[in-house]
Amino acid sequence: MKHQLKQAFSSSKFVLGFVLFSIMLLLAIFYPIFSPFDPMEMVGSIFYPPGTYVSVSDTVQATYNGFNIDPSEAHLKAALSPENREKMKNWLVRFGGVNEADIDIEDTVALVDLWDAHYSSDNPQEGLLSSEKKSYSRLDKSLAKAKTGIKTALYTENSDGEMEESLIISDRDYVRVNDVANTVTLPLGADNFGADMLTKLTNSIRVSLQIGLVAGLIATLIGLTIGLLAGFLGGLVDNILTFLTNIFTVIPSFVILILIANSVGQAGRGPFVVAMIIGVTAWPWTARSVRSQVISLRNRDHVNLSKLSGHSLPHIILNDILPYVASYVVMALILQVSSGILAEAQLSMLGLGPSTTTTTTLGMMMNWAQQYTAHLSGAWWAFIPVILSVAIISFSLNLMNTGLDQIFNPQLRED
């Protein structure tokens, strides 16, 4: 075993895959421990973008610090949406006599300077509707307000029940974030339920890995058992087991998976049940491959010697045949785990995944993002990290399998 591990870690592909997989595994294990939120806790509203959020009430009560920083440019950038910039450009070209080539709508200061130099509400602006003229006038006033500075007055209720001014906040007053009592950091924003996306994502990775591992173990054990018995015993047993394997091979496994998952019903589809369903439908190719290898091993000298010695069938299979296919079994398990994770994601995208209110999976997160049209609302953080997580896990497992195949497959072994 020590020698085999040393060989495995001599492969650069295996090492890269192992490192990527370990990163995802450690993230799934440790981040939820330090996260202040429960994976299903609704801490915000739908699709809050990533960032750090501070309590407005605590900000007002914190200590203010005055900075000699002109905030007008930032205010102008905030006031000038892409639509407003295009509107200003169109007005300057049509009514201001400005050459279109001289206008750079991305340069906020230059654009506002051109606007101040040429805009006038007294301009006839022929061809514009009254509502359009008013919209340009409102835009001009908002720009003027942004340049002159913004002051905010706070009013509190006094003992007589009347509102009185208690504080004037200048646009040059700043509050240190560390002085705000309540802050919330959402590195990947909030999902469609307002839950912390990163906490839910890491929890989903953990559950999906558990489903993949259980499904992979079940599929590998079933395939290994059938393959060993069919390949070693031969004859009628081989014909029956091969016939059974061919039936499952001819019918697409995903179709069988859908039918079984649908028949179980939504209430009974927990993560472990889904893993079992995936496992019992994914064994045929493992069985066929193990059978073909066992057929080539069953008549070797050491096996025949074990038969002549009177050893039992289990002893011969476990001691004389299984060690020779162990490396392949490990590679098959790795691929089965990867296939199990992908199968769960496919089932969940069809609404046939695990049904639970306490845990979530990568497939369920993709399903929710699709249902709540995250891709249409621009909430990339609700689906891109999930897709990348599935891709990285599958890529790392397949990379590990490729590395092992190059080591233990004589036809692919590098000298």
C-alpha positions as CSV (number, residue, x, y, z in Angstrom):
1,M,0.0,0.0,0.0
2,K,2.8,2.4,0.9
3,H,4.5,1.7,-2.4
4,Q,1.3,2.3,-4.4
5,L,0.6,5.6,-2.6
6,K,4.2,6.7,-3.4
7,Q,3.5,5.8,-7.1
8,A,0.2,7.7,-7.1
9,F,1.8,10.9,-5.7
10,S,4.6,10.7,-8.3
11,S,2.0,11.6,-10.9
12,S,1.6,15.4,-11.5
13,K,-2.0,14.9,-12.7
14,F,-3.0,12.9,-9.6
15,V,-1.3,15.5,-7.3
16,L,-3.1,18.4,-9.0
17,G,-6.4,16.7,-8.8
18,F,-5.8,15.7,-5.2
19,V,-4.9,19.3,-4.2
20,L,-8.0,20.7,-5.9
21,F,-10.3,18.1,-4.3
22,S,-8.7,18.7,-0.9
23,I,-9.3,22.4,-1.1
24,M,-13.0,21.9,-1.9
25,L,-13.2,19.3,0.9
26,L,-11.5,21.5,3.5
27,L,-13.7,24.4,2.5
28,A,-16.8,22.4,2.9
29,I,-15.7,21.1,6.3
30,F,-14.3,24.1,8.0
31,Y,-16.0,27.2,6.6
32,P,-19.5,26.3,8.0
33,I,-17.9,25.9,11.4
34,F,-16.7,29.5,11.5
35,S,-19.6,31.0,9.6
36,P,-21.9,33.1,11.8
37,F,-25.0,31.9,9.9
38,D,-26.9,28.6,9.5
39,P,-26.9,27.4,5.9
40,M,-30.7,27.8,5.6
41,E,-30.9,31.0,7.7
42,M,-32.6,33.9,5.8
43,V,-30.3,36.8,6.8
44,G,-31.4,39.2,4.0
45,S,-33.6,39.4,1.0
46,I,-33.5,37.9,-2.5
47,F,-30.1,38.2,-4.3
48,Y,-28.2,40.7,-2.2
49,P,-25.0,41.3,-4.1
50,P,-21.6,40.4,-2.4
51,G,-20.2,42.9,0.0
52,T,-20.1,44.1,3.6
53,Y,-23.4,45.6,5.0
54,V,-23.5,48.0,7.9
55,S,-26.4,48.9,10.2
56,V,-27.7,52.3,9.2
57,S,-29.0,53.0,12.7
58,D,-25.6,52.1,14.2
59,T,-23.8,54.2,11.6
60,V,-25.8,57.3,12.7
61,Q,-24.9,56.7,16.3
62,A,-21.2,56.1,15.6
63,T,-18.4,58.8,15.9
64,Y,-18.1,61.0,12.9
65,N,-14.8,61.9,11.4
66,G,-14.5,64.8,9.0
67,F,-12.3,64.3,5.9
68,N,-11.1,67.0,3.5
69,I,-12.1,65.0,0.5
70,D,-14.2,66.3,-2.3
71,P,-17.0,63.8,-2.7
72,S,-18.6,65.5,-5.7
73,E,-17.0,63.3,-8.3
74,A,-18.3,60.1,-6.6
75,H,-21.7,61.7,-6.3
76,L,-21.7,62.6,-10.0
77,K,-20.7,59.0,-10.9
78,A,-23.6,57.7,-8.8
79,A,-26.0,60.1,-10.4
80,L,-24.9,59.3,-14.0
81,S,-26.3,56.0,-14.9
82,P,-25.4,54.6,-18.4
83,E,-28.8,55.8,-19.6
84,N,-28.2,59.3,-18.3
85,R,-24.8,59.5,-19.9
86,E,-26.4,58.5,-23.3
87,K,-29.1,61.1,-22.8
88,M,-26.5,63.8,-22.1
89,K,-24.5,62.8,-25.2
90,N,-27.6,62.9,-27.4
91,W,-28.6,66.4,-26.1
92,L,-25.1,67.8,-26.5
93,V,-25.0,66.5,-30.1
94,R,-28.5,67.6,-31.1
95,F,-28.8,70.9,-29.3
96,G,-25.4,71.9,-27.9
97,G,-23.5,71.9,-31.1
98,V,-20.8,69.5,-29.8
99,N,-19.1,67.1,-32.1
100,E,-19.9,63.5,-31.1
101,A,-16.2,62.5,-31.4
102,D,-15.4,65.0,-28.6
103,I,-17.7,63.3,-26.1
104,D,-16.4,60.5,-23.9
105,I,-19.3,59.3,-21.8
106,E,-17.0,57.3,-19.6
107,D,-15.1,60.4,-18.5
108,T,-17.4,61.8,-15.8
109,V,-15.7,65.1,-15.2
110,A,-15.3,65.9,-18.9
111,L,-18.9,65.0,-19.6
112,V,-20.2,67.1,-16.8
113,D,-18.0,70.1,-17.9
114,L,-19.4,69.8,-21.5
115,W,-22.9,69.7,-20.0
116,D,-22.4,72.8,-17.8
117,A,-20.9,74.7,-20.8
118,H,-23.7,74.0,-23.2
119,Y,-26.9,73.0,-21.5
120,S,-29.6,75.5,-20.9
121,S,-33.3,75.0,-20.1
122,D,-34.0,78.1,-22.3
123,N,-32.7,76.2,-25.4
124,P,-35.7,75.6,-27.8
125,Q,-34.9,71.9,-28.0
126,E,-37.0,71.6,-31.1
127,G,-38.4,68.1,-31.6
128,L,-38.5,67.2,-27.9
129,L,-41.7,66.5,-26.1
130,S,-42.5,68.5,-23.0
131,S,-41.9,65.4,-20.8
132,E,-38.4,64.9,-22.4
133,K,-37.5,68.6,-21.7
134,K,-38.5,68.2,-18.1
135,S,-36.4,65.0,-17.7
136,Y,-33.3,66.9,-18.9
137,S,-34.1,69.7,-16.5
138,R,-34.4,67.2,-13.6
139,L,-31.1,65.6,-14.7
140,D,-29.4,69.1,-14.6
141,K,-30.8,69.8,-11.1
142,S,-29.6,66.4,-9.8
143,L,-26.1,67.1,-11.2
144,A,-26.0,70.6,-9.6
145,K,-27.0,69.1,-6.3
146,A,-24.3,66.4,-6.6
147,K,-21.7,69.1,-7.2
148,T,-22.7,71.4,-4.4
149,G,-22.7,68.7,-1.8
150,I,-25.4,66.9,0.2
151,K,-26.3,67.5,3.7
152,T,-28.7,65.2,5.6
153,A,-30.8,66.3,8.6
154,L,-31.9,63.8,11.2
155,Y,-35.0,64.3,13.2
156,T,-35.9,62.6,16.5
157,E,-39.0,62.7,18.6
158,N,-38.8,64.8,21.7
159,S,-40.6,64.3,25.1
160,D,-43.6,66.3,23.8
161,G,-44.0,63.9,20.8
162,E,-42.8,66.5,18.3
163,M,-40.0,65.9,15.7
164,E,-37.0,68.2,16.1
165,E,-33.8,68.4,14.2
166,S,-31.0,66.5,16.2
167,L,-28.1,66.2,13.7
168,I,-26.8,67.5,10.4
169,I,-24.6,65.1,8.5
170,S,-22.3,66.5,5.9
171,D,-21.2,64.6,2.8
172,R,-17.6,64.9,4.2
173,D,-18.5,63.0,7.4
174,Y,-17.2,59.5,7.6
175,V,-17.6,56.6,10.0
176,R,-14.9,54.0,10.6
177,V,-16.4,50.5,9.8
178,N,-14.9,49.1,13.0
179,D,-16.9,51.6,15.0
180,V,-20.2,50.3,13.7
181,A,-21.6,47.8,16.1
182,N,-23.5,45.6,13.6
183,T,-21.9,44.7,10.2
184,V,-22.7,41.7,8.0
185,T,-20.2,40.4,5.4
186,L,-21.6,38.3,2.6
187,P,-18.6,37.3,0.4
188,L,-20.9,35.8,-2.2
189,G,-24.0,37.8,-1.5
190,A,-27.4,36.3,-0.7
191,D,-29.3,33.7,-2.7
192,N,-32.9,33.5,-3.7
193,F,-34.0,32.9,-0.1
194,G,-31.8,35.6,1.4
195,A,-29.4,33.1,2.9
196,D,-25.6,33.7,3.0
197,M,-24.6,32.2,-0.4
198,L,-21.1,31.1,0.7
199,T,-22.3,29.3,3.8
200,K,-25.0,27.5,1.8
201,L,-22.5,26.7,-1.0
202,T,-20.0,25.1,1.4
203,N,-22.7,23.1,3.1
204,S,-24.0,22.0,-0.3
205,I,-20.5,20.9,-1.3
206,R,-20.3,18.7,1.8
207,V,-23.7,17.1,1.2
208,S,-23.1,16.6,-2.5
209,L,-19.7,14.9,-1.7
210,Q,-21.5,12.7,0.9
211,I,-24.1,11.7,-1.8
212,G,-21.4,11.1,-4.3
213,L,-19.3,9.0,-1.9
214,V,-22.3,6.8,-0.8
215,A,-23.5,6.4,-4.3
216,G,-20.0,5.6,-5.5
217,L,-19.4,3.0,-2.7
218,I,-22.8,1.3,-3.5
219,A,-22.2,1.2,-7.2
220,T,-18.6,0.0,-6.9
221,L,-19.5,-2.8,-4.4
222,I,-22.4,-4.0,-6.5
223,G,-20.3,-3.9,-9.7
224,L,-17.3,-5.4,-8.0
225,T,-19.3,-8.3,-6.5
226,I,-21.1,-9.1,-9.8
227,G,-17.9,-8.7,-11.8
228,L,-15.9,-11.0,-9.6
229,L,-18.5,-13.8,-9.4
230,A,-19.3,-13.6,-13.2
231,G,-15.7,-13.6,-14.2
232,F,-14.4,-16.3,-11.8
233,L,-17.3,-18.8,-11.9
234,G,-18.2,-18.5,-15.5
235,G,-20.8,-20.9,-17.0
236,L,-24.4,-20.4,-16.1
237,V,-23.7,-17.9,-13.3
238,D,-21.7,-15.8,-15.7
239,N,-24.5,-16.0,-18.3
240,I,-27.2,-14.9,-15.8
241,L,-25.1,-12.1,-14.3
242,T,-24.0,-10.9,-17.7
243,F,-27.6,-10.9,-19.0
244,L,-28.7,-8.8,-15.9
245,T,-25.8,-6.4,-16.5
246,N,-26.7,-6.1,-20.2
247,I,-30.3,-5.2,-19.3
248,F,-29.2,-2.3,-17.2
249,T,-26.6,-1.3,-19.8
250,V,-29.1,-1.2,-22.7
251,I,-31.6,0.9,-20.8
252,P,-30.0,4.4,-20.2
253,S,-29.2,4.5,-16.5
254,F,-30.5,8.1,-16.2
255,V,-33.9,7.0,-17.4
256,I,-34.0,4.3,-14.7
257,L,-32.7,6.9,-12.2
258,I,-35.6,9.3,-13.1
259,L,-38.2,6.5,-12.9
260,I,-37.0,5.2,-9.5
261,A,-36.6,8.7,-8.0
262,N,-40.1,9.7,-9.2
263,S,-41.7,6.5,-7.8
264,V,-40.1,7.1,-4.4
265,G,-42.0,10.3,-4.0
266,Q,-40.9,13.7,-2.8
267,A,-41.4,13.0,0.9
268,G,-39.1,10.0,0.8
269,R,-36.2,11.5,-1.1
270,G,-33.7,12.4,1.5
271,P,-30.0,12.8,0.6
272,F,-29.2,9.2,1.6
273,V,-32.1,7.8,-0.4
274,V,-31.1,9.7,-3.5
275,A,-27.5,8.4,-3.0
276,M,-28.8,4.8,-2.8
277,I,-31.0,5.3,-5.9
278,I,-27.9,6.6,-7.9
279,G,-25.7,3.8,-6.6
280,V,-28.1,1.0,-7.6
281,T,-28.3,2.3,-11.1
282,A,-24.7,3.1,-11.8
283,W,-22.9,-0.3,-11.3
284,P,-23.1,-2.0,-14.8
285,W,-20.0,-0.6,-16.4
286,T,-18.0,-1.4,-13.3
287,A,-19.3,-5.0,-13.3
288,R,-18.4,-5.4,-17.0
289,S,-14.9,-4.1,-16.6
290,V,-14.1,-6.1,-13.5
291,R,-15.5,-9.3,-15.2
292,S,-13.2,-8.9,-18.1
293,Q,-10.2,-8.5,-15.9
294,V,-11.1,-11.4,-13.7
295,I,-11.5,-13.7,-16.8
296,S,-7.9,-12.9,-17.6
297,L,-6.8,-13.7,-14.1
298,R,-8.8,-16.9,-13.2
299,N,-6.5,-19.3,-15.1
300,R,-3.2,-17.9,-13.9
301,D,-0.8,-20.2,-12.1
302,H,-1.2,-18.7,-8.6
303,V,-5.0,-19.1,-8.9
304,N,-4.8,-22.7,-10.1
305,L,-2.3,-23.4,-7.3
306,S,-4.8,-22.0,-4.8
307,K,-7.6,-24.2,-6.2
308,L,-5.4,-27.3,-6.0
309,S,-4.6,-26.4,-2.4
310,G,-8.3,-26.7,-1.6
311,H,-8.9,-23.0,-0.7
312,S,-12.5,-21.8,-0.6
313,L,-14.1,-19.5,-3.2
314,P,-14.1,-16.5,-0.9
315,H,-10.4,-17.0,0.0
316,I,-9.4,-17.3,-3.7
317,I,-11.3,-14.2,-4.7
318,L,-10.2,-12.1,-1.8
319,N,-6.5,-13.2,-1.7
320,D,-5.6,-14.2,-5.2
321,I,-7.8,-12.1,-7.5
322,L,-8.9,-9.0,-5.7
323,P,-5.4,-7.6,-5.1
324,Y,-4.7,-7.7,-8.8
325,V,-7.8,-5.6,-9.6
326,A,-7.6,-3.3,-6.5
327,S,-6.0,-0.4,-8.4
328,Y,-8.8,-0.5,-11.0
329,V,-11.4,-0.7,-8.2
330,V,-10.0,2.5,-6.7
331,M,-10.1,4.2,-10.1
332,A,-13.7,3.0,-10.6
333,L,-14.7,4.3,-7.2
334,I,-13.3,7.8,-8.0
335,L,-15.2,7.9,-11.2
336,Q,-18.4,6.6,-9.5
337,V,-18.1,9.4,-6.9
338,S,-17.8,12.0,-9.7
339,S,-20.7,10.4,-11.6
340,G,-22.8,10.4,-8.4
341,I,-22.3,14.1,-7.8
342,L,-23.2,14.9,-11.4
343,A,-26.3,12.5,-11.3
344,E,-27.6,14.3,-8.2
345,A,-27.2,17.7,-9.9
346,Q,-29.1,16.4,-12.9
347,L,-31.9,15.0,-10.8
348,S,-32.2,18.2,-8.8
349,M,-32.3,20.3,-11.9
350,L,-35.4,18.2,-12.9
351,G,-36.9,18.7,-9.4
352,L,-36.3,15.0,-8.4
353,G,-33.4,15.6,-6.1
354,P,-33.3,15.4,-2.3
355,S,-36.4,16.8,-0.5
356,T,-35.3,18.5,2.7
357,T,-35.6,21.7,4.6
358,T,-32.4,21.3,6.7
359,T,-29.8,20.6,4.1
360,T,-29.1,21.6,0.5
361,T,-27.0,20.3,-2.4
362,L,-25.3,21.8,-5.4
363,G,-28.0,20.6,-7.7
364,M,-30.7,22.0,-5.5
365,M,-29.0,25.4,-5.5
366,M,-28.8,25.4,-9.3
367,N,-32.5,24.4,-9.5
368,W,-33.4,27.3,-7.2
369,A,-31.3,29.8,-9.1
370,Q,-33.0,28.7,-12.3
371,Q,-36.5,28.9,-10.8
372,Y,-35.9,32.4,-9.4
373,T,-34.4,33.5,-12.8
374,A,-31.0,34.5,-11.2
375,H,-29.5,34.4,-14.7
376,L,-32.0,37.0,-16.0
377,S,-31.7,39.4,-13.0
378,G,-27.9,39.5,-13.2
379,A,-27.4,37.7,-9.9
380,W,-24.3,35.8,-11.1
381,W,-23.2,34.9,-7.6
382,A,-26.3,32.7,-7.2
383,F,-25.3,30.2,-9.9
384,I,-21.7,30.8,-11.2
385,P,-20.0,29.7,-7.9
386,V,-22.2,26.6,-7.9
387,I,-21.4,25.6,-11.5
388,L,-17.7,26.2,-10.8
389,S,-17.8,24.0,-7.7
390,V,-19.4,21.1,-9.6
391,A,-16.8,21.6,-12.4
392,I,-13.8,21.8,-10.0
393,I,-14.9,18.7,-8.1
394,S,-15.5,16.7,-11.2
395,F,-12.3,17.9,-12.9
396,S,-10.2,17.1,-9.8
397,L,-11.6,13.6,-9.5
398,N,-11.2,12.8,-13.2
399,L,-7.7,14.2,-13.0
400,M,-6.9,11.9,-10.1
401,N,-8.3,9.0,-12.0
402,T,-6.2,9.9,-15.1
403,G,-3.1,10.0,-13.0
404,L,-3.8,6.6,-11.5
405,D,-4.6,5.2,-14.9
406,Q,-1.2,6.3,-16.3
407,I,0.5,4.6,-13.3
408,F,-1.3,1.3,-13.1
409,N,-2.2,0.8,-16.7
410,P,0.8,-0.8,-18.5
411,Q,-0.4,0.5,-21.9
412,L,-0.4,4.1,-20.6
413,R,2.5,3.9,-18.2
414,E,5.2,6.5,-18.8
415,D,8.8,5.2,-18.7
